[in-house]
Amino acid sequence: MKASLLKKLSIMATTVGSTLGISIYVLYMRLTNTYDRLYADSILRWWSSLLLRAVGATWEVKNPYGVGMVSGRPCIIMSNHRSHYDIPLIYVSLPGSIRMLTKKELFKIPVWGRGMKAAEFISIDRRNHEQALKDLAEARRMMEGGIVLWIAPEGTRTRTGRLGEFKKGGFVLALQIGAVIVPVGIRGSEKIHKPESSDLNCGQNVEVNIGETIDASHYGDEERDRLMGDVRAAITRLAGEGEGGL
């Protein structure tokens, strides 16, 4: 159901207010040296659930392989990206201290950008190759410390509903550290909010399909393209873009 103007204003107020609120709180924890990663995880999941409830979304998580985060191994979640609502859906569907690899421009947003940095989100400069390599090195360091990295390999939300071209950086990182990749296919998030649209649709049902893990340590450095192809095939199937769907 398309949200009325009044409902849209209510959803926007909830979204902006809660986002600013958790950003300020995480900054406060940093300033007072009381930051705790697991507590920050719980805050992010509370925020995610709040945003989804605000639009009346329901979601079903399908995890036929019983995939969790592999203890003692660096993990990277890779998913398709159809909507801003993919972000809260990932947090309510998967365990671990998940942090996004996020374009650097978002870190320039007042309060929110500083809050993301305080909460251990990782920026990447897509326009500067040398800086991007440094950003990936920082991501590696944080993953070695227990962060589960979430990457949308398309780099941005799709405008067509189909998987776009994959960026290479996340796969280079996965090969360097021998990461376990968790492929995820999100179906229906674009029904809530499409890119470049001001419409919001309430009461939508979304599926989050978690696929069998892909171990990058089983690929040689020269097999990046094969790894990309295998992950793309998995996400395509999980997102329902293959001929037979799931």
Buried (B, 14 or more C-beta within 10 A) or exposed (E): EEBEEEBBEEBEEBBEEBBBBBBBBBBEBBEEEEBEEEEBBEBBBBBBEBBBEBBBBEBEBBBEEEBBBBEEBBBBBBBBBBBBBBBBBBBBBBEBBBBBBBBBEEBEEEEBBBBBBBBBBBBBBBEEEEBBBEBBEEBBEBBEEBBBBBBBBBBEBBEEEEBBEBBEBBBBBBBBBEBBBBBBBBBBBBBBBBBEEEEBBBEBEBBBBBBEBBBBEEBEEEBBEEBBEBBBBBBBBBBBBBEEEB
